[in-house]
Structure formats: C-alpha cells, structure tokens
Amino acid sequence: MPMNRPIWTDEPWKPLPELTGVVKADVCVVGLGGSGLTAVEEASMLGATVVGVDAGEVGGRAAGANGGFLLGGLADFFHRLVTRIGLSNAATIYRCTLEEIHRLALEFPNQVRTTGSLRIAATPEEVTDCHAHLAALQSAGFDALRYAGAEGEGLYLPMDAVYQPRRCVQEHAAHLTERGIALHEDSPVVSLSPGRVVTRRGEVHCRTIVAAVDGGLEDLFPELRSRVRTARLQMLATAPAREVYFPRPVYYRHGHEYWQQLRSGEIALGGFRDVGGEGEWTSSGEPGGAVQQLLEDFLRTHLRVTAPITHRWAASVAYTADRLPVLEEVRERIIATGAYSGTGNITGRLCGRAAARIACQVRSGWAELLRQARTFPHSPNLN
Ligand SMILES: Cc1cc2nc3c(=O)[nH]c(=O)nc-3n(C[C@H](O)[C@H](O)[C@H](O)COP(=O)(O)OP(=O)(O)OC[C@H]3O[C@@H](n4cnc5c(N)ncnc54)[C@H](O)[C@@H]3O)c2cc1C
C-alpha cells in the first residue's frame, strides 16, 4: 500500500510550470490550495493581474488530502460560537458558509454531493450537547433536525455536503489557467518581502502579496507563532465496503472522528488527533504514531468495516486558540490567511476571497465579520 497517498489522488494531473525569471503582477498569491485559488480568482475578477505560486502541486497539501466534508459554520459548533462571538455574528457567519457550500456546488457540480451531514454523539453527555446545538440552530432559523438511526443519536444538518477535494481544486486551477492566469507549481517561496516574492528559480514583483497557507502558516510568518500552531491530521480509506451503508457523512465525538462513504462504496475515515497526544502537533505531513492504529481499530470495531485498507495519509493544518481563522495584513502589503482549525474547505474559500479583496482595496464583508467576531466582548477569555 503506498504510504501517504490520499484516496483522492488516483487521477492523473498535468503539472504546471515552475516559475522562472522575473515576472510582474498586481497581486501574487502564495499557496494554491482551495483558499489560494479562490484568492487568485477573486483578484482576477476585480481586474488585477495575478500570479500564483505553490511549493508543490496544486492541492498537494490539506486542500487535496482532507475528509471532503463541506460544513456550515466554523470549527466550533454553532451553539458554542454563539456564546463566544454573539448570536448575530455567529448566525451571519453560518449563513455565509452555507451560501459558500451552495456556490461551490454550482461551480463544481461533478465534484460536490449535497448529502447533508450527521453529527453523532459518542456519549449520553454529548447527546445533551447535540440538543443544545440543535436548539441554537433552530432558534436562529437554520435547518437542522434531531436524528436517531443506525449511526447513533445526534442531529442532521441538511445543508451540508461532501466533495472530491483534490479533483475540485484541480478543476478550479484548470479553469483559471484556461483564462490565461499564470499558476506555477514546484516553486517554493524562499523569501517574502513587501512587493517581492522570491522562489527557487524566479521572482514576482507585485503590489500586494496574499499568502494562503494553512498548515505551516507560522513557519512562513514567525510573527504568528504565539497565536498559530500546526498539527497533523490523519486518515485512511478502504476498498469498496459493501457490508456497510453510510448515506451521509458522519461527524462523531464532537467532530474528532469523521467518515464518509463514497458513491463507489469506499470508506474515508479520519480522526484521533486529540488522542494521538503531543506528537500530533507537528509540521510533518506523514502518517504515523498511534493514530493510524486507532483509526484502524475504530474502522473494524465501531464502523464494522471488513474491506481492506487501501490508503493511509496525513497533512498539516493550523489552529488558533480562539479557533477563528487568521485573515490579516501581517506585514506591509502582505495579507495572510490560514489556520482554519481543522475545517478550512469552506472557510478557506471565504478567507481567500476576502484576502484578495483586501489586496485589491475592495471592501470585504467576511473580513469585517471576522474582525467583529474577534473583538466580541467574550473573546479575550477564549481558551
Ligand atoms: C486529514 C485532513 C482532513 C480534513 N478534513 C476536512 C474536512 O472534512 N472539511 C474541512 O472543511 N476541512 C478539513 N480539513 C482542513 C482543510 O483541508 C484545510 O483547512 C484546507 O484544505 C486548507 O486549504 P488551504 O488552501 O488554505 O491550505 P493548504 O491546502 O495547506 O494549501 C496551502 C498551499 O501552500 C503551499 N505552500 C506552503 N508553503 C509554501 C511556500 N513557502 N512557498 C510556496 N507555496 C507554499 C503548499 O504547498 C500548499 O499547496 C482537513 C485537513 C486534513 C489534513
């Protein structure tokens, strides 16, 4: 079995050229995952000339190696977000993320399935928490239902979806290059300074830089180290598992474990970062430690899947203490976005778009919303 190969990578991909020589652009986007590509698209739509660079492949890190869940909200469940950032901020954020799921489904209809999702409780106490979660969503006017079924007890969120993350990102990059936008793979940035991005064999001279990097954000910007910490998330996948049927993706034990069954029957399962201990706070994107065994045990005993394991992988994501993403001008004319605390497929797109708007000096409602959330009176007490 190839190690560190996500189940999503089985399609061939024609590499994009490395950046060589000196090029000029209004905006240079560093990082071509889902967030960076959305930034490239938005800056270009706003009339800027854009160059995008990535150290490896488009979607070669978390953006193409994740669980494929498209969930409403941020990393914290809605009811907790309400207590942290207030009902109005939490509800507006939630609405924006649902709209973004819808937008993604319209833009990539072959990659997105609007299945809804299940949050399933692991303990009786968590069932109580699911009730609070449900009550908060319903009282804010969002669709959510109590659920009890084969997967367990919890709630059903009908607006959520799943997608094929790697193909979606690749399709996105292909659309952009077809429109004549220069995207470069295999072009690691070795230095970033206002107006200048230096890669191994090239340079971009630009007005503004957008850095859209999730895992390792604090390595690119050491000034963020006190607020941002990178961890590894691990997954495995199986051959088609005809012995089980999961029509909807499942979020279990407060979202620590998560799995979905693909249309062709394979199970993709992730989790146990918290149980894996201090060793999971690493910038290594290689699977390992106790987590792979924990996933395998859970697959066999809890999910009762007998199909062979075909893929194991890991990738890096970054966390913040308040679980609100980073979206800010970290250095003069350098806008950084990342640290989505484990759920960046949708938030990353919203932040990437907002970063591009800031770079182009255009108002961003999403950026304002995050600013308000961060300064909400309860925020300083976050842990
Ligand atoms: C196993 C796993 C499961 C997950 N499951 C889910 C899920 O189900 N739902 C969900 O919403 N989120 C999930 N996430 C989180 C989600 O995948 C990420 O938050 C999101 O994909 C981040 O995308 P991004 O484009 O911001 O960053 P990344 O995917 O990290 O992309 C950043 C890019 O920047 C490039 N880069 C970094 N440094 C440099 C440099 N110096 N020079 C040039 N380029 C550089 C990298 O090569 C990379 O391609 C999961 C993550 C993992 C790892």
Ligand as a Chemical Component Dictionary entry (heavy atoms), coordinates in Angstrom:
data_LIG
# 
_chem_comp.id                   LIG 
_chem_comp.type                 NON-POLYMER 
_chem_comp.pdbx_formal_charge   0 
_chem_comp.three_letter_code    LIG 
# 
loop_
_chem_comp_atom.comp_id 
_chem_comp_atom.atom_id 
_chem_comp_atom.alt_atom_id 
_chem_comp_atom.type_symbol 
_chem_comp_atom.charge 
_chem_comp_atom.model_Cartn_x 
_chem_comp_atom.model_Cartn_y 
_chem_comp_atom.model_Cartn_z 
_chem_comp_atom.pdbx_ordinal 
LIG C1  C1  C 0 -6.697  14.831 7.007  1  
LIG C2  C2  C 0 -7.460  16.130 6.950  2  
LIG C3  C3  C 0 -8.832  16.107 6.962  3  
LIG C4  C4  C 0 -9.556  17.312 6.888  4  
LIG N1  N1  N 0 -10.895 17.251 6.736  5  
LIG C5  C5  C 0 -11.574 18.390 6.481  6  
LIG C6  C6  C 0 -12.947 18.336 6.151  7  
LIG O1  O1  O 0 -13.527 17.256 6.015  8  
LIG N2  N2  N 0 -13.616 19.521 5.959  9  
LIG C7  C7  C 0 -12.959 20.701 6.060  10 
LIG O2  O2  O 0 -13.599 21.753 5.890  11 
LIG N3  N3  N 0 -11.647 20.773 6.319  12 
LIG C8  C8  C 0 -10.939 19.663 6.502  13 
LIG N4  N4  N 0 -9.609  19.716 6.723  14 
LIG C9  C9  C 0 -8.951  21.030 6.716  15 
LIG C10 C10 C 0 -8.821  21.543 5.285  16 
LIG O3  O3  O 0 -8.319  20.524 4.462  17 
LIG C11 C11 C 0 -7.860  22.722 5.230  18 
LIG O4  O4  O 0 -8.199  23.672 6.209  19 
LIG C12 C12 C 0 -7.938  23.400 3.875  20 
LIG O5  O5  O 0 -7.850  22.462 2.857  21 
LIG C13 C13 C 0 -6.809  24.402 3.764  22 
LIG O6  O6  O 0 -6.679  24.780 2.409  23 
LIG P1  P1  P 0 -5.675  25.917 2.050  24 
LIG O7  O7  O 0 -5.746  26.146 0.593  25 
LIG O8  O8  O 0 -5.916  27.078 2.924  26 
LIG O9  O9  O 0 -4.258  25.399 2.524  27 
LIG P2  P2  P 0 -3.322  24.208 2.045  28 
LIG O10 O10 O 0 -4.044  23.072 1.489  29 
LIG O11 O11 O 0 -2.396  23.994 3.196  30 
LIG O12 O12 O 0 -2.546  24.869 0.830  31 
LIG C14 C14 C 0 -1.502  25.745 1.033  32 
LIG C15 C15 C 0 -0.544  25.593 -0.129 33 
LIG O13 O13 O 0 0.548   26.481 0.143  34 
LIG C16 C16 C 0 1.712   25.882 -0.344 35 
LIG N5  N5  N 0 2.845   26.435 0.368  36 
LIG C17 C17 C 0 3.150   26.345 1.681  37 
LIG N6  N6  N 0 4.320   26.962 1.938  38 
LIG C18 C18 C 0 4.734   27.471 0.761  39 
LIG C19 C19 C 0 5.888   28.188 0.357  40 
LIG N7  N7  N 0 6.856   28.519 1.212  41 
LIG N8  N8  N 0 6.010   28.516 -0.947 42 
LIG C20 C20 C 0 5.033   28.207 -1.839 43 
LIG N9  N9  N 0 3.936   27.513 -1.509 44 
LIG C21 C21 C 0 3.805   27.149 -0.239 45 
LIG C22 C22 C 0 1.528   24.402 -0.074 46 
LIG O14 O14 O 0 2.329   23.621 -0.954 47 
LIG C23 C23 C 0 0.055   24.200 -0.269 48 
LIG O15 O15 O 0 -0.291  23.680 -1.542 49 
LIG C24 C24 C 0 -8.862  18.553 6.835  50 
LIG C25 C25 C 0 -7.465  18.559 6.818  51 
LIG C26 C26 C 0 -6.768  17.376 6.867  52 
LIG C27 C27 C 0 -5.267  17.406 6.821  53 
# 
loop_
_chem_comp_bond.comp_id 
_chem_comp_bond.atom_id_1 
_chem_comp_bond.atom_id_2 
_chem_comp_bond.value_order 
_chem_comp_bond.pdbx_ordinal 
LIG C1  C2  SING 1  
LIG C2  C3  SING 2  
LIG C2  C26 DOUB 3  
LIG C3  C4  DOUB 4  
LIG C4  N1  SING 5  
LIG C4  C24 SING 6  
LIG N1  C5  DOUB 7  
LIG C5  C6  SING 8  
LIG C5  C8  SING 9  
LIG C6  O1  DOUB 10 
LIG C6  N2  SING 11 
LIG N2  C7  SING 12 
LIG C7  O2  DOUB 13 
LIG C7  N3  SING 14 
LIG N3  C8  DOUB 15 
LIG C8  N4  SING 16 
LIG N4  C9  SING 17 
LIG N4  C24 SING 18 
LIG C9  C10 SING 19 
LIG C10 O3  SING 20 
LIG C10 C11 SING 21 
LIG C11 O4  SING 22 
LIG C11 C12 SING 23 
LIG C12 O5  SING 24 
LIG C12 C13 SING 25 
LIG C13 O6  SING 26 
LIG O6  P1  SING 27 
LIG P1  O7  DOUB 28 
LIG P1  O8  SING 29 
LIG P1  O9  SING 30 
LIG O9  P2  SING 31 
LIG P2  O10 DOUB 32 
LIG P2  O11 SING 33 
LIG P2  O12 SING 34 
LIG O12 C14 SING 35 
LIG C14 C15 SING 36 
LIG C15 O13 SING 37 
LIG C15 C23 SING 38 
LIG O13 C16 SING 39 
LIG C16 N5  SING 40 
LIG C16 C22 SING 41 
LIG N5  C17 SING 42 
LIG N5  C21 SING 43 
LIG C17 N6  DOUB 44 
LIG N6  C18 SING 45 
LIG C18 C19 SING 46 
LIG C18 C21 DOUB 47 
LIG C19 N7  SING 48 
LIG C19 N8  DOUB 49 
LIG N8  C20 SING 50 
LIG C20 N9  DOUB 51 
LIG N9  C21 SING 52 
LIG C22 O14 SING 53 
LIG C22 C23 SING 54 
LIG C23 O15 SING 55 
LIG C24 C25 DOUB 56 
LIG C25 C26 SING 57 
LIG C26 C27 SING 58 
# 
